[in-house]
Amino acid sequence: MMKAIDIQTIGNELALKWDDGSEDYILLEKLRMACPCAACKGETDILGNVYRSPGKPLSANSFQLVRLGTVGGYAIQPVWADGHDTGIYSFEYLRRVAAAK
């Protein structure tokens, strides 16, 4: 399992240094738009139906990172200036977000 050994906000990007020496940079807007929480991405029931809450309009505050918390040794939990704080981004998920164009 890949582990982030250094995580910093640099300007409008999240910089991640991985334990294999590689680095990724993710625009904060891209990070927020990829939020994996149930409110943002929806929840899937046993039949495969996806349920989403009505989307809230995003403002400039939606893309400003206030704080980053860690979850165990496997994930981060960003807190955004608009108060959103329920997304838990595993390191594996962050690698996928960084690789997505």
GUKEKE-14370 format. One record per residue: residue in one letter; chain; x, y negated, z of N, C-alpha, C, O, CB in turn. Coordinates in steps of 0.2 Angstrom, whole numbers, plus 2048, in hexadecimal, padded with zeros to 3 digits. Each point is the difference from the previous one (the first is absolute). Glycine has a CB too. Example, Ala and Ser with C-alpha at 12.3 -4.5 7.8 and 13.67 -1.06 7.14 Angstrom:
<nodes>
+------+-------+-----+-----+-----+------+------+------+-----+-----+-----+-----+-----+-----+------+------+------+
: rest : kette : n.x : n.y : n.z : ca.x : ca.y : ca.z : c.x : c.y : c.z : o.x : o.y : o.z : cb.x : cb.y : cb.z :
+------+-------+-----+-----+-----+------+------+------+-----+-----+-----+-----+-----+-----+------+------+------+
:    a :     A : 842 : 81C : 827 :  7FC :  7FA :  800 : 804 : 7FA : 800 : 805 : 801 : 803 :  7F2 :  805 :  803 :
:    s :     A : 807 : 7F5 : 7F6 :  804 :  7FA :  801 : 7FC : 7FB : 803 : 803 : 7FA : 801 :  803 :  809 :  7F5 :
+------+-------+-----+-----+-----+------+------+------+-----+-----+-----+-----+-----+-----+------+------+------+
</nodes>
This chain:
<nodes>
+------+-------+-----+-----+-----+------+------+------+-----+-----+-----+-----+-----+-----+------+------+------+
: rest : kette : n.x : n.y : n.z : ca.x : ca.y : ca.z : c.x : c.y : c.z : o.x : o.y : o.z : cb.x : cb.y : cb.z :
+------+-------+-----+-----+-----+------+------+------+-----+-----+-----+-----+-----+-----+------+------+------+
:    m :     A : 804 : 806 : 800 :  7FC :  7FA :  800 : 804 : 7FA : 800 : 805 : 7FF : 804 :  7F2 :  807 :  802 :
:    m :     A : 808 : 7F5 : 7F6 :  804 :  7FA :  7FF : 7FE : 7FC : 806 : 7FA : 7FF : 802 :  806 :  801 :  7F1 :
:    k :     A : 805 : 7FC : 80F :  7FF :  7FC :  806 : 802 : 7F9 : 7FF : 806 : 7FF : 7FD :  7FB :  80A :  80B :
:    a :     A : 7FC : 7F1 : 7F9 :  802 :  7FA :  7FF : 804 : 7FE : 806 : 7FE : 801 : 806 :  7F8 :  7FC :  7F4 :
:    i :     A : 811 : 801 : 805 :  804 :  7FE :  806 : 800 : 7F8 : 801 : 803 : 7FE : 805 :  804 :  80D :  7F8 :
:    d :     A : 7F7 : 7F2 : 7FE :  800 :  7F8 :  801 : 7FA : 7FE : 7FC : 7FF : 801 : 7FA :  80D :  7FE :  808 :
:    i :     A : 7F0 : 7FD : 801 :  7FA :  7FD :  7FD : 800 : 7F8 : 801 : 800 : 7FE : 806 :  7F9 :  80D :  7FB :
:    q :     A : 807 : 7F1 : 7FA :  800 :  7F9 :  801 : 7FB : 7FD : 7FB : 7FF : 802 : 7FB :  80D :  7FE :  80A :
:    t :     A : 7F1 : 7FA : 7FD :  7FD :  7FC :  7FB : 805 : 7FB : 7FE : 803 : 7FC : 804 :  7F1 :  805 :  802 :
:    i :     A : 80C : 7FE : 7F3 :  805 :  7FB :  7FD : 7FC : 7FD : 7FB : 7FE : 802 : 7FB :  80C :  805 :  807 :
:    g :     A : 7F4 : 7F2 : 800 :  7FC :  7FC :  7FB : 7F9 : 804 : 800 : 7FD : 801 : 805 :  80D :  7FB :  7F4 :
:    n :     A : 7F4 : 805 : 801 :  7F9 :  803 :  7FF : 801 : 808 : 7FE : 7FB : 802 : 7FD :  801 :  7F3 :  7FF :
:    e :     A : 809 : 80E : 807 :  801 :  807 :  7FF : 802 : 803 : 807 : 802 : 7FD : 804 :  802 :  801 :  7F0 :
:    l :     A : 7FA : 809 : 80C :  802 :  804 :  805 : 806 : 804 : 7FD : 7FF : 804 : 7FB :  7F5 :  7FD :  80A :
:    a :     A : 812 : 7FF : 7FF :  806 :  803 :  7FE : 800 : 806 : 804 : 800 : 800 : 807 :  806 :  7F5 :  7F5 :
:    l :     A : 7FC : 811 : 801 :  800 :  806 :  804 : 807 : 803 : 7FE : 801 : 801 : 7FA :  7F2 :  801 :  807 :
:    k :     A : 811 : 800 : 804 :  806 :  804 :  7FF : 7FF : 807 : 803 : 7FE : 801 : 805 :  809 :  7F5 :  7FB :
:    w :     A : 7FA : 80F : 7FB :  7FF :  807 :  802 : 806 : 803 : 803 : 805 : 7FE : 7FE :  7F2 :  803 :  7F9 :
:    d :     A : 808 : 805 : 80C :  805 :  804 :  803 : 805 : 803 : 7FB : 805 : 803 : 802 :  7F4 :  7FF :  808 :
:    d :     A : 805 : 7FE : 7EF :  804 :  803 :  7FB : 804 : 7FA : 7FD : 804 : 801 : 7FB :  7F4 :  808 :  803 :
:    g :     A : 808 : 7F1 : 805 :  803 :  7FA :  7FD : 7FD : 7FC : 7FB : 802 : 7FB : 7FE :  808 :  80B :  804 :
:    s :     A : 7F0 : 7FD : 7FB :  7FC :  7FC :  7FB : 7FC : 7FA : 803 : 7FF : 800 : 806 :  801 :  80B :  7F3 :
:    e :     A : 7FE : 7F1 : 803 :  7FC :  7FA :  803 : 7FA : 7FF : 7FB : 800 : 802 : 7FA :  80A :  7F9 :  80B :
:    d :     A : 7F1 : 803 : 7FE :  7FA :  7FE :  7FC : 7FD : 7F9 : 802 : 801 : 7FE : 806 :  7FC :  80E :  7F9 :
:    y :     A : 800 : 7F0 : 7FD :  7FE :  7FA :  801 : 7F8 : 800 : 7FE : 7FF : 801 : 7FA :  80D :  7F9 :  805 :
:    i :     A : 7F0 : 804 : 805 :  7F9 :  800 :  7FE : 7FD : 7F9 : 801 : 800 : 7FE : 806 :  7FF :  80F :  7FD :
:    l :     A : 7FE : 7F0 : 7F8 :  7FC :  7FA :  801 : 7FB : 801 : 805 : 7FC : 805 : 801 :  806 :  7F7 :  7F3 :
:    l :     A : 7FD : 7FF : 811 :  7FB :  800 :  805 : 7F9 : 801 : 7FD : 7FC : 803 : 803 :  80C :  7F6 :  805 :
:    e :     A : 7F7 : 803 : 7F3 :  7F9 :  801 :  7FD : 7FF : 807 : 7FD : 7FB : 802 : 801 :  806 :  7F2 :  7FC :
:    k :     A : 804 : 80F : 801 :  7FF :  807 :  7FD : 7FF : 805 : 806 : 7FC : 804 : 800 :  80B :  7F9 :  7F6 :
:    l :     A : 7FD : 801 : 810 :  7FF :  804 :  806 : 7F9 : 800 : 803 : 7FD : 805 : 802 :  80F :  7F9 :  800 :
:    r :     A : 7F2 : 7FC : 7FE :  7F9 :  7FF :  803 : 7FB : 803 : 7FB : 7FB : 803 : 803 :  808 :  7F2 :  802 :
:    m :     A : 7FD : 80A : 7F5 :  7FC :  803 :  7FB : 800 : 808 : 800 : 7FB : 803 : 7FE :  806 :  7F3 :  7FB :
:    a :     A : 804 : 80D : 80A :  801 :  807 :  800 : 7FE : 802 : 807 : 801 : 806 : 802 :  808 :  7FA :  7F6 :
:    c :     A : 7F4 : 7FC : 80C :  7FE :  802 :  807 : 7FC : 807 : 800 : 7FB : 800 : 7FD :  805 :  7F4 :  807 :
:    p :     A : 803 : 811 : 800 :  7FC :  806 :  800 : 7FB : 801 : 805 : 7FD : 806 : 800 :  80E :  7FF :  7FC :
:    c :     A : 7F3 : 7F6 : 807 :  7FB :  801 :  806 : 7F9 : 802 : 7FD : 7FF : 7FE : 7FA :  807 :  7FA :  80D :
:    a :     A : 7F6 : 80A : 7FD :  7F9 :  802 :  7FD : 7FC : 7FB : 7FE : 7FC : 800 : 7FB :  804 :  809 :  80D :
:    a :     A : 801 : 7F1 : 7FB :  7FC :  7FA :  7FE : 802 : 7FE : 7F9 : 7FC : 7FD : 7FC :  803 :  7FF :  810 :
:    c :     A : 807 : 804 : 7F2 :  803 :  7FE :  7FA : 7FF : 805 : 7FA : 7FE : 7FF : 7FB :  80A :  7FA :  80B :
:    k :     A : 7FA : 80D : 7FC :  800 :  806 :  7FB : 7FA : 804 : 800 : 7FF : 804 : 7FB :  80D :  7FC :  806 :
:    g :     A : 7F0 : 800 : 805 :  7FA :  804 :  800 : 802 : 807 : 804 : 806 : 801 : 801 :  7F5 :  7FA :  7F4 :
:    e :     A : 800 : 808 : 80C :  800 :  807 :  804 : 7FD : 805 : 7FB : 7FB : 7FF : 7FD :  805 :  7FC :  80F :
:    t :     A : 803 : 80B : 7F4 :  7FD :  805 :  7FC : 7FD : 806 : 804 : 803 : 802 : 805 :  806 :  7FC :  7F2 :
:    d :     A : 7F1 : 803 : 808 :  7FC :  806 :  803 : 802 : 806 : 7FE : 804 : 801 : 7FB :  7F2 :  7F8 :  807 :
:    i :     A : 807 : 80C : 801 :  802 :  807 :  7FE : 7FE : 802 : 7F9 : 803 : 805 : 7FD :  7FB :  7FE :  80F :
:    l :     A : 7FD : 7FA : 7F1 :  7FE :  801 :  7F9 : 804 : 7FC : 7FB : 7FF : 800 : 7FA :  7F6 :  802 :  80A :
:    g :     A : 810 : 7FA : 7FF :  804 :  7FC :  7FB : 7FD : 7F9 : 7FE : 803 : 7FC : 7FC :  801 :  80E :  800 :
:    n :     A : 7F7 : 7F4 : 808 :  7FD :  7F9 :  7FF : 804 : 7FB : 803 : 802 : 801 : 806 :  7F2 :  804 :  7F9 :
:    v :     A : 80D : 7F6 : 7FE :  804 :  7FA :  803 : 7FB : 7FB : 803 : 7FC : 7FD : 7FC :  80F :  805 :  7FD :
:    y :     A : 7F6 : 7FC : 80D :  7FC :  7FB :  803 : 805 : 7FA : 802 : 805 : 801 : 803 :  7F2 :  807 :  801 :
:    r :     A : 807 : 7F2 : 7F9 :  804 :  7FA :  801 : 7FB : 7FB : 804 : 7FA : 7FF : 7FE :  80E :  803 :  7F8 :
:    s :     A : 7FB : 7FA : 80E :  7FC :  7FA :  803 : 800 : 7FB : 7FA : 805 : 7FF : 7FC :  7FE :  804 :  811 :
:    p :     A : 7F9 : 7F8 : 7F4 :  800 :  7FA :  7FB : 806 : 7FD : 800 : 802 : 7FE : 806 :  7F2 :  801 :  7FB :
:    g :     A : 80F : 7FF : 7FA :  806 :  7FD :  800 : 800 : 7F9 : 802 : 7FB : 7FC : 7FF :  808 :  80B :  7F8 :
:    k :     A : 802 : 7F7 : 80D :  800 :  7F9 :  802 : 805 : 7FC : 7FB : 805 : 803 : 7FE :  7F9 :  800 :  80E :
:    p :     A : 800 : 7F7 : 7F3 :  805 :  7FC :  7FC : 806 : 7FF : 803 : 800 : 7FE : 806 :  7F6 :  7FC :  7F5 :
:    l :     A : 810 : 806 : 801 :  806 :  7FF :  803 : 802 : 7F9 : 7FF : 7FF : 7FD : 7FB :  805 :  80F :  803 :
:    s :     A : 800 : 7F1 : 807 :  802 :  7F9 :  800 : 808 : 800 : 800 : 803 : 806 : 800 :  7F2 :  7F6 :  806 :
:    a :     A : 80E : 7FE : 7FA :  807 :  800 :  800 : 803 : 803 : 806 : 805 : 803 : 800 :  7FA :  7F3 :  7FA :
:    n :     A : 7FD : 80A : 80C :  802 :  803 :  806 : 800 : 807 : 800 : 804 : 804 : 804 :  7F7 :  7F3 :  802 :
:    s :     A : 801 : 80C : 7F5 :  800 :  807 :  800 : 807 : 803 : 7FD : 801 : 806 : 801 :  7F3 :  7F9 :  7FC :
:    f :     A : 810 : 7FD : 801 :  807 :  803 :  7FD : 806 : 7FD : 804 : 805 : 801 : 7FE :  7F5 :  7FF :  7F7 :
:    q :     A : 804 : 7FD : 811 :  805 :  7FE :  805 : 801 : 805 : 805 : 7FB : 801 : 804 :  803 :  7F3 :  7F9 :
:    l :     A : 808 : 80E : 804 :  801 :  805 :  805 : 802 : 7FD : 807 : 805 : 7FC : 800 :  7FF :  80C :  7F7 :
:    v :     A : 7F9 : 7F9 : 80E :  801 :  7FD :  806 : 805 : 805 : 804 : 804 : 7FD : 804 :  7F0 :  7FE :  7FC :
:    r :     A : 80B : 80B : 800 :  804 :  805 :  804 : 7FF : 807 : 7FD : 7FC : 802 : 7FD :  802 :  7F7 :  80E :
:    l :     A : 808 : 80B : 7F6 :  800 :  807 :  7FF : 801 : 804 : 806 : 804 : 7FF : 804 :  801 :  7FE :  7F0 :
:    g :     A : 7F6 : 808 : 80D :  801 :  804 :  805 : 802 : 807 : 7FD : 7FF : 801 : 7FA :  7F8 :  7F9 :  80D :
:    t :     A : 80C : 80A : 7FE :  802 :  807 :  7FD : 7FB : 805 : 803 : 7FE : 7FF : 806 :  80E :  7FD :  7FA :
:    v :     A : 7F3 : 809 : 7FD :  7FC :  806 :  802 : 804 : 806 : 800 : 802 : 802 : 7FB :  7F4 :  7F8 :  800 :
:    g :     A : 80C : 808 : 80B :  804 :  806 :  801 : 807 : 7FE : 7FC : 802 : 7FB : 800 :  7F4 :  80D :  801 :
:    g :     A : 80C : 7FD : 7FC :  806 :  800 :  7FC : 7FF : 801 : 7F9 : 804 : 801 : 7FC :  803 :  802 :  80D :
:    y :     A : 7F2 : 7FC : 7F5 :  7FE :  801 :  7F9 : 7FD : 7FB : 7FC : 7FE : 801 : 7FA :  801 :  80A :  80A :
:    a :     A : 7FF : 7EF : 7FF :  7FC :  7FB :  7FD : 800 : 7F9 : 803 : 803 : 7FF : 805 :  7F5 :  80B :  7F8 :
:    i :     A : 806 : 7F2 : 7FF :  7FF :  7F9 :  803 : 7F9 : 7FE : 7FF : 7FC : 803 : 7FD :  80F :  7FA :  7FF :
:    q :     A : 7F3 : 7FE : 809 :  7F9 :  7FD :  800 : 801 : 7F8 : 7FF : 801 : 7FD : 805 :  7FA :  80D :  802 :
:    p :     A : 804 : 7F4 : 7F3 :  800 :  7F8 :  800 : 7FA : 7FD : 803 : 7FB : 802 : 800 :  80B :  7FF :  7F5 :
:    v :     A : 7FB : 7F9 : 80D :  7FB :  7FB :  803 : 801 : 7FA : 7FB : 805 : 7FD : 800 :  7FB :  807 :  80D :
:    w :     A : 7FA : 7FB : 7F0 :  800 :  7FA :  7FB : 7FD : 7FA : 803 : 7FC : 801 : 805 :  802 :  808 :  7F2 :
:    a :     A : 803 : 7F1 : 806 :  7FE :  7FA :  803 : 7F8 : 7FF : 800 : 7FD : 7FC : 804 :  80E :  7FF :  7F8 :
:    d :     A : 7F2 : 809 : 800 :  7F8 :  800 :  800 : 7FD : 805 : 806 : 7FA : 800 : 800 :  806 :  7FD :  7F4 :
:    g :     A : 805 : 806 : 810 :  7FD :  804 :  805 : 800 : 808 : 7FE : 7FF : 804 : 805 :  7FB :  7F2 :  7FF :
:    h :     A : 807 : 80B : 7F6 :  7FF :  807 :  7FE : 806 : 804 : 803 : 806 : 7FE : 7FF :  7F4 :  7FF :  7F6 :
:    d :     A : 805 : 809 : 80E :  806 :  803 :  804 : 7FF : 808 : 800 : 803 : 803 : 804 :  7FF :  7F2 :  802 :
:    t :     A : 7F9 : 80E : 7F6 :  7FE :  807 :  801 : 804 : 804 : 7FB : 7FF : 806 : 800 :  7F6 :  7F6 :  804 :
:    g :     A : 80F : 802 : 7F7 :  803 :  804 :  7FC : 807 : 803 : 803 : 804 : 7FC : 802 :  7F7 :  7FD :  7F4 :
:    i :     A : 805 : 80D : 809 :  807 :  804 :  802 : 803 : 803 : 7FA : 7FD : 804 : 7FD :  7FE :  7FF :  80F :
:    y :     A : 80B : 7FA : 7F2 :  803 :  802 :  7FA : 806 : 805 : 802 : 805 : 7FE : 803 :  7F8 :  7F6 :  7F8 :
:    s :     A : 802 : 812 : 804 :  806 :  805 :  801 : 806 : 7FE : 7FB : 7FF : 7FD : 7FB :  7F8 :  80C :  809 :
:    f :     A : 80F : 7F9 : 7FE :  806 :  7FF :  7FC : 7FF : 803 : 7FA : 802 : 7FD : 7FB :  805 :  802 :  80F :
:    e :     A : 7F6 : 807 : 7F5 :  7FF :  803 :  7FA : 7FB : 7FC : 7FB : 801 : 7FF : 7FA :  801 :  80C :  80C :
:    y :     A : 7F9 : 7F2 : 7FD :  7FB :  7FC :  7FD : 804 : 7FA : 7FD : 7FF : 7FD : 7FB :  7F7 :  807 :  80C :
:    l :     A : 80E : 7F9 : 7FE :  804 :  7FA :  7FE : 804 : 801 : 7F9 : 801 : 7FC : 7FC :  7FF :  800 :  810 :
:    r :     A : 803 : 80A : 7F4 :  804 :  802 :  7FA : 7FC : 800 : 7FA : 802 : 7FD : 7FB :  806 :  809 :  80D :
:    r :     A : 7F2 : 7FD : 7F9 :  7FC :  800 :  7FA : 7FD : 7F9 : 7FE : 800 : 7FE : 7FA :  7FC :  80D :  809 :
:    v :     A : 803 : 7F1 : 802 :  7FE :  7F9 :  7FE : 805 : 7FC : 7FC : 7FF : 7FD : 7FB :  7F9 :  803 :  80F :
:    a :     A : 80E : 801 : 7F9 :  806 :  7FD :  7FD : 802 : 802 : 7F9 : 802 : 7FC : 7FC :  803 :  803 :  80F :
:    a :     A : 7F9 : 807 : 7F4 :  802 :  803 :  7F9 : 7FA : 7FF : 7FB : 802 : 800 : 7FA :  804 :  809 :  80C :
:    a :     A : 7F4 : 7F5 : 7FC :  7FB :  7FF :  7FC : 801 : 7F9 : 7FC : 802 : 7FB : 803 :  7F6 :  80C :  805 :
:    k :     A : 807 : 7F9 : 7F2 :  801 :  7FA :  7FC : 7F9 : 7FC : 7FF : 800 : 7FB : 7FD :  80A :  80A :  7FE :
+------+-------+-----+-----+-----+------+------+------+-----+-----+-----+-----+-----+-----+------+------+------+
</nodes>
